[in-house]
Amino acid sequence: MTIEVLGSGCRKCENLYESAKAAVDETGVSAKVEKTTDMMRIVAYGVMSTPALVIDGQVVSTGRIPSKDDIVRMIRTRSGAAE
C-alpha cells in the first residue's frame, strides 16, 4: 500500500504526514508513506486544496486533516483488514 500526503510542506501537511504514519503503525499494514510537494503531481490528481491524502492512487481527503482514527479506518477499508 502506498499513502501520499500532498501539499506544499506547510505545518498542516506535516501534521497529516505524521498522522498517516501513526495510523499505519496502528494498523500494522505494510505501507509506504510519502510526502509529495510537486505541484504538477498534485494538480494531476485533481487536488485543488491541500493538504490531501491519497491511498493507492485514490484521493481520499482534501483540504483538511482527517483524524488518525479516520485514517486508520481508510487504511483498513482499502486493505481489507478487520477493525
PLY file of the C-alpha trace (Angstrom):
ply
format ascii 1.0
element vertex 83
property float x
property float y
property float z
element edge 82
property int vertex1
property int vertex2
end_header
0.00 0.00 0.00
1.20 3.50 -0.82
-0.04 6.53 1.08
0.81 10.01 -0.18
0.39 13.31 1.60
0.07 16.07 -0.97
0.90 19.65 -0.10
3.39 22.47 -0.05
5.21 21.27 3.06
3.30 23.52 5.43
2.60 22.68 9.07
-0.81 21.16 8.18
0.85 18.91 5.61
3.44 17.82 8.17
0.68 17.10 10.71
-1.18 14.96 8.17
2.04 13.11 7.31
2.67 12.33 10.99
-0.96 11.21 11.47
-0.72 8.96 8.43
2.49 7.35 9.74
0.88 6.82 13.16
-2.20 5.28 11.52
-0.04 2.86 9.52
1.79 1.87 12.70
-1.52 1.29 14.48
-2.97 -0.91 11.73
0.16 -2.96 11.20
-0.48 -2.81 7.45
2.58 -2.80 5.24
2.51 0.65 3.68
4.89 3.28 2.40
4.03 6.84 3.48
5.36 9.59 1.21
5.22 13.38 1.03
4.59 14.95 -2.36
5.21 18.67 -2.83
5.42 18.67 -6.65
2.55 20.95 -7.69
2.27 19.33 -11.12
1.75 15.92 -9.50
-0.76 17.39 -7.03
-2.74 19.02 -9.85
-2.60 15.75 -11.82
-4.61 14.17 -9.00
-7.21 16.91 -9.44
-6.48 18.27 -5.97
-7.21 21.97 -5.61
-7.00 22.21 -1.82
-4.21 20.83 0.34
-3.30 19.02 2.40
-4.63 15.97 0.62
-4.36 12.27 1.36
-4.03 9.64 -1.35
-4.20 5.90 -0.72
-3.11 3.61 -3.55
-3.67 6.34 -6.12
-7.13 7.32 -4.88
-7.68 10.76 -3.32
-9.50 10.14 -0.03
-9.30 13.57 1.62
-8.59 17.15 0.54
-8.35 20.48 2.32
-8.43 19.09 5.84
-6.55 16.90 8.27
-8.54 13.76 8.99
-8.06 12.36 12.48
-5.70 9.45 12.99
-8.74 7.25 13.68
-10.30 8.31 10.35
-7.07 7.45 8.55
-6.94 4.08 10.32
-10.48 3.35 9.03
-9.49 4.40 5.49
-6.44 2.13 5.57
-8.37 -0.82 6.94
-11.15 -0.37 4.40
-8.71 -0.32 1.49
-6.54 -3.14 2.81
-9.43 -5.43 3.73
-8.10 -5.64 7.29
-10.67 -6.26 10.03
-11.31 -3.47 12.52
0 1
1 2
2 3
3 4
4 5
5 6
6 7
7 8
8 9
9 10
10 11
11 12
12 13
13 14
14 15
15 16
16 17
17 18
18 19
19 20
20 21
21 22
22 23
23 24
24 25
25 26
26 27
27 28
28 29
29 30
30 31
31 32
32 33
33 34
34 35
35 36
36 37
37 38
38 39
39 40
40 41
41 42
42 43
43 44
44 45
45 46
46 47
47 48
48 49
49 50
50 51
51 52
52 53
53 54
54 55
55 56
56 57
57 58
58 59
59 60
60 61
61 62
62 63
63 64
64 65
65 66
66 67
67 68
68 69
69 70
70 71
71 72
72 73
73 74
74 75
75 76
76 77
77 78
78 79
79 80
80 81
81 82
